[in-house]
Amino acid sequence: MFLRGPEGVAFTDIYNITGKKDMEYAIFLLSTLEESLKNTPIQVKFIPTSKKYQIVIPNEIISSLEEKQVLKPVLSKAARATLACIIMNTVKEEPITVALLKDIRGSNVSNHLEELAENGYISQEDKQIFLTNKLISEIDIAALVKELEKAELEQTF
């Protein structure tokens, strides 16, 4: 699981590794791993969209490490906010342009977009912005959308 990272591990992978097509045995192995990680910040998490298991660190711990500057985020806070806008508009199936993002995020959005592109999270074609597969493979889109919708609702009240 550590080696697979965001790709995760499916039951078929466990069957191939163990040489046994036995769901009970695979569940036993997963529960044993979960138990061994019980008193650590690392967790085994099932990702319903991919039907795979991953080793993850909860967001609260990552946030705490970022606050203590033990862990530095890949993107600046401003670029992450711009990325959130791009994701929300993608979910709403609205076209995302630089002009739209400038209206929402301000004139520095070009710097944010450059940072996002350099890290491989977005691509631009004909002044339209698209999310890349890299981003989609690195985050739990369903959970992120739920959080963004919740934040959007809180802002409207």
C-alpha positions as CSV (number, residue, x, y, z in Angstrom):
1,M,0.0,0.0,0.0
2,F,2.8,2.4,0.8
3,L,4.4,1.7,-2.6
4,R,1.1,2.2,-4.5
5,G,0.4,5.6,-2.9
6,P,-2.7,7.3,-4.3
7,E,-3.3,4.5,-6.8
8,G,-4.4,2.3,-3.9
9,V,-4.8,-1.4,-3.6
10,A,-7.9,-3.4,-4.7
11,F,-8.9,-6.9,-3.6
12,T,-7.6,-8.2,-6.9
13,D,-4.2,-6.8,-6.0
14,I,-4.3,-8.5,-2.6
15,Y,-5.3,-11.8,-4.3
16,N,-2.3,-11.5,-6.7
17,I,0.1,-10.7,-3.9
18,T,-1.0,-13.6,-1.7
19,G,-1.8,-16.0,-4.4
20,K,-5.2,-16.7,-2.8
21,K,-8.5,-15.5,-4.2
22,D,-10.1,-15.4,-0.7
23,M,-12.0,-12.3,0.3
24,E,-12.1,-13.3,4.0
25,Y,-8.3,-13.6,4.0
26,A,-7.9,-10.3,2.3
27,I,-10.2,-8.6,4.8
28,F,-8.3,-10.3,7.6
29,L,-5.0,-8.8,6.2
30,L,-6.6,-5.3,5.9
31,S,-7.9,-5.5,9.4
32,T,-4.5,-6.6,10.7
33,L,-2.9,-3.7,9.0
34,E,-5.6,-1.3,10.4
35,E,-5.0,-2.7,13.9
36,S,-1.2,-2.3,13.6
37,L,-1.7,1.4,12.7
38,K,-4.3,2.0,15.4
39,N,-2.1,4.2,17.6
40,T,-0.4,6.1,14.8
41,P,-1.5,9.0,12.7
42,I,-1.6,6.7,9.7
43,Q,-4.9,5.1,8.6
44,V,-6.1,2.6,6.1
45,K,-9.0,4.1,4.1
46,F,-11.4,2.7,1.6
47,I,-12.0,5.0,-1.4
48,P,-15.5,4.1,-2.7
49,T,-15.0,5.8,-6.1
50,S,-12.0,3.6,-7.0
51,K,-13.0,0.6,-4.8
52,K,-9.4,0.6,-3.4
53,Y,-7.7,0.9,-0.1
54,Q,-5.0,3.5,0.6
55,I,-2.7,4.5,3.4
56,V,-3.6,8.0,4.4
57,I,-2.9,10.7,7.0
58,P,-6.0,12.5,8.3
59,N,-6.5,16.1,7.2
60,E,-6.5,17.3,10.8
61,I,-3.0,16.0,11.3
62,I,-1.7,17.4,8.0
63,S,-3.2,20.8,9.0
64,S,-1.6,20.6,12.4
65,L,1.8,19.8,10.8
66,E,1.4,22.7,8.4
67,E,0.6,25.1,11.2
68,K,3.7,24.0,13.1
69,Q,5.6,24.3,9.8
70,V,6.8,20.7,10.0
71,L,5.0,20.0,6.7
72,K,4.9,22.6,4.0
73,P,2.1,22.5,1.4
74,V,3.0,22.0,-2.2
75,L,0.9,25.0,-3.2
76,S,0.5,28.5,-1.7
77,K,-2.7,29.3,0.1
78,A,-3.7,31.6,-2.7
79,A,-3.1,28.9,-5.3
80,R,-5.1,26.4,-3.3
81,A,-8.0,28.9,-3.1
82,T,-7.9,29.4,-6.8
83,L,-7.8,25.7,-7.3
84,A,-10.9,25.3,-5.1
85,C,-12.7,27.8,-7.4
86,I,-11.7,25.8,-10.5
87,I,-12.9,22.6,-8.9
88,M,-16.3,24.1,-7.9
89,N,-16.8,25.4,-11.4
90,T,-15.8,22.1,-12.9
91,V,-18.3,20.3,-10.7
92,K,-21.0,22.7,-11.8
93,E,-19.9,22.0,-15.4
94,E,-19.3,25.7,-16.1
95,P,-16.5,26.8,-18.4
96,I,-13.5,28.1,-16.5
97,T,-11.6,31.0,-18.0
98,V,-8.9,33.3,-16.8
99,A,-11.4,36.2,-16.9
100,L,-13.8,34.4,-14.7
101,L,-11.1,33.6,-12.2
102,K,-9.9,37.2,-12.2
103,D,-13.4,38.3,-11.3
104,I,-13.5,35.8,-8.4
105,R,-9.9,35.8,-7.2
106,G,-8.5,39.1,-8.3
107,S,-5.7,40.2,-10.6
108,N,-3.0,37.9,-9.1
109,V,-4.8,34.9,-10.4
110,S,-2.3,34.6,-13.3
111,N,0.4,33.8,-10.7
112,H,-1.8,31.2,-9.1
113,L,-2.6,29.6,-12.4
114,E,1.2,29.5,-13.2
115,E,1.9,27.8,-9.9
116,L,-1.0,25.3,-10.5
117,A,0.3,24.6,-14.0
118,E,3.9,24.2,-12.9
119,N,2.7,21.6,-10.4
120,G,0.8,19.8,-13.1
121,Y,-2.7,20.4,-11.5
122,I,-4.3,22.3,-14.4
123,S,-3.9,22.8,-18.1
124,Q,-5.0,25.7,-20.4
125,E,-6.4,25.4,-23.9
126,D,-7.8,28.4,-25.8
127,K,-8.1,30.5,-22.6
128,Q,-10.1,27.7,-20.9
129,I,-8.7,25.9,-17.8
130,F,-9.0,22.2,-17.1
131,L,-8.1,20.0,-14.2
132,T,-5.5,17.3,-14.9
133,N,-5.5,13.7,-14.1
134,K,-2.6,14.3,-11.7
135,L,-5.0,16.3,-9.5
136,I,-7.8,13.9,-9.8
137,S,-5.6,11.0,-8.8
138,E,-4.2,12.8,-5.8
139,I,-7.4,13.9,-4.1
140,D,-10.7,12.4,-3.0
141,I,-12.9,14.5,-5.3
142,A,-16.2,13.4,-3.6
143,A,-15.0,14.5,-0.1
144,L,-13.6,17.8,-1.5
145,V,-16.8,18.7,-3.3
146,K,-18.8,18.1,-0.2
147,E,-16.5,20.4,1.8
148,L,-16.5,23.1,-0.9
149,E,-20.3,23.0,-1.1
150,K,-20.5,23.2,2.7
151,A,-18.2,26.2,2.6
152,E,-20.2,27.8,-0.2
153,L,-23.5,27.4,1.8
154,E,-21.9,29.0,4.9
155,Q,-20.8,32.0,2.8
156,T,-24.4,32.6,1.6
157,F,-25.8,32.9,5.1
